[in-house]
Amino acid sequence: MSEILRITDLAVSYGHIEAVKGISLTLNKGEITALVGANGAGKSTTLLAISGLLKPARGQVWLDDVDLSQLSPHKIVRSGVVQVAEGRAILTTLTIHENLELGAYTRRDKVQIAQDMDWVYSLFPVLKQRAGGLAGNLSGGEQQMLAIARALMARPRVLLLDEPSMGLAPLLVREIFRVLKEINRTGLTIFLVEQNVRQALRIAQHGYVLETGKIVLADSGENLLHNPRVIQAYMGG
């Protein structure tokens, strides 16, 4: 598979505390790559650095031959890297449809935007049923669906997902992961940060395990799913 995004020696600090300690990893085009680990390992910090919301202390993030670490967050979005933030960050006083329209604010291709709107509504029928309602009236799971759908409206080349299963009931978690597999089948590259290690590795072609800011394991999702160290540390033994 061809490489689409590459991180080299990325380090990110909060004051004197180094949260990410010089990690390197690659995302292959059209694949799901999972970054898993315990709370506080540095997973979300890694995504924020890719998105330009945190400036690295050192290292680079390359999208093909473009160094994203030199770009502002809005230019990173325009380049094709779009993040679904932890906590969803939907606009609660706007309608579901208005939230989705804002996802496409960098685009001018009206016909394709309309087609993409139909597509995301087919992925999440509940959003179509309630399109004219306020986003703030959605349940937590529905808000997560809206956050993913809104990101897809930007037509990303790489979709970054930060803890999409957080706080959701098991039935909704399974539905979110089913949709992520369906999205990936269209060829979209996904970088998935997730504490639900079992679910993440089940759908990921490749995975990395992050512990206290360092990558300690890297393998196929299948191999990591059956790795004794991963089972012991993250799946209750």
N, C-alpha and C positions, 0 to 999 in steps of 0.2 A: 504493500500500500504506500501511496505517496504521502509525505509529511506535509501538513498544512500549518501547524503552529509548533513552535519550539521555544522552550524556556531554557536559558543557560545561566547557571550560577546565580540564581535569583535569591537575593537577601532583602528582607523587609524588617524594619525596626520600628518600635513604638518607644521613642525616647532612647533610653539605654538598653531596652529589652529587645533582643533579636528574636522575632517571632518566626521568621522563615530564614533558614541558615544555609543559603547557597545551594538551592535545589536545581536540578536539571531534569527535564522531561519533554516528551514529544507527543503530539496528537496526530494521528493518521487521518487523512481525509476520508469522510464517510463513516467513521467509527465512533462508538461510544467509549470514552476513556473515563474511568472512575478514579477519584482521589478520595481515599477513605482514611479514617482514623478517629481517635477520640476527640471529644470536645476540647478545644484549646490547642490542638496539634499544629494549627497554622493553615488549615484548609481554606477558610473564608478569606484570610489575609492574602493567600495566593491568588484567589479570584479577583480580589480588589486591586491587586497589583497589575494583573492582566488587563483589567478594565480601565486602568489609569486613575482610579480613585485613591490609590496609595502610591506614592513614589518609591521605587526600590532604592535601597542603600547601594546596591550594586546588581549587576546582571542585566540581561536583555530578554525581551519577549518578542519573538519574530513571527509575523504572519506572512508566510512565504518569504519575500525578501524585504519586508517592511518592518522596521524596528518600532514596535508599538510603545516601547518605554519612552520614546521621544515625543509621543503624541498626547494631546489633551483627550479627556474622556469622550467628548462628542465626536472627535475625529476618529477615535477607535471604533465607535458605533458605526460611523459612516464607512469605515474600512471593512466592516462585516462581522465584528465581534460584539455580541449582545449578551448582557447578563440578566438573568432572573434573580433578583436579590433575595437573600434571606429576609423573611418578613413581608415579601410580596410587593410592598410599595405601590399598591394600586391607588387610584384617585377616587376616593369613596363618594365624593359629591357629584361625580360625573356618572353618566350611564355606562353600562357595559359596552355598548357600541362606541361611545365617545372614547373610552379607554383604548379600544382596539384601533380607532382612527388615529389616536396619538402615537400608537406604536409605529405607524407608517409615516410619521411626520417628515422623515428625511427623503421620502420618495415622491416622484412626480408621475409615475406610470399608472394612471388612474384605472385602466382596464385590468392590469395585473393586480392592483390593490383590491379591486372588487372580487377578482377570482380568489385571491388569498383570503379575503374575508369569508367567502363561502367555504373555503377549505378549513379554516380554523373553527368555524361554526359546525362543520361536519365532524371535526375531532372532538368537540365539546358541545353536544346538542343542548345541554342545559343552559349554556350561554346564549344560544340562539333563541330559546324559549323565553328568556328574560332580558333580551337585548336592550329594551327600552327602560329597564329598571335601574335604579341606582346601584352602583358597584358595592357601596357600603352595606347593602342589605344581603349580600351573598354570605354563605357559610364560609368557614375557613378553607375547606376543600375546593369550593367553587371559586374563591378568590385566588387560590393557587393555580387553578385552571386558567383563569383570566390573565394572571401574570405571565404564564407560559404562552398563551395565545397572543397577548400583546407583543411579546418579544418576537414571536414568529412573524408578526406583521411588518417587522423591520427587514425581513428577508435576510437573516444572518447567514454567514458562511460558517461561523462557529457559534454555538449556543452554550453559554455558561449557566449552569444551574447550581444554586447554593441551597442545599438542604431542602429539596422540594417536598419531602415526606414529613417534615417537622410538624408535630402537633396534629397530624391527621389520623383518623380512624383507620384500622387495617384495610377495610374494604376500599377506602379512597386511595390509600397508598398503592394498592394493587392496580387501581384504575390509572393513577398517574404514571406508574411505571409501564403499563400496557401502552399508553399513549406515547410515551417517550420512545418505545421500540418502534411504534408505527411511524413517528416522525423520522427516526433514524433510517427507516427503510426507504425514505425519499432521497437519501444521500446526504442528509445534514450531519455535520460533525458536532458531537455533543461532548462537553467536558462536565462531568457530574461530580459535585462535591456532596458527600452524603455520610451521615452517621449510621444509617441503616445499611450496614456492610453487606449483609446477605442479599438484599434486594438489588443493591447497586452492582455487585459483582455478577449477579445472575444475568444482567442485561448488557454488561460491558465486555467489549472485546479485549480491552487491556485495562490494567489497574495499577495504581501506585498506593502504597501504604505510607502515610506520613505520621511520624511520631516526634513530638517536641521540635518541630521545625525542620526535620530531616527525613528524606525518603529512605526507608529501611527495607522495603521490598518492592519489586517491580516484576510483573509477569502478566500472562493472560488472565482475564477475569475468571475463567474456569479453573485455572491452576491455583489462583489465590483463594478461590472459594473453598478449595479442599486442602489448603496449606495448614498444617497443624498449628503453626504460630498464629495465623489469622483466626482460626477457629477458637483457640484458647483465649486470645486477647479480646475478640470482638463479637463472638457468637455464643458466649456462655459455656465454652469448653466442649 
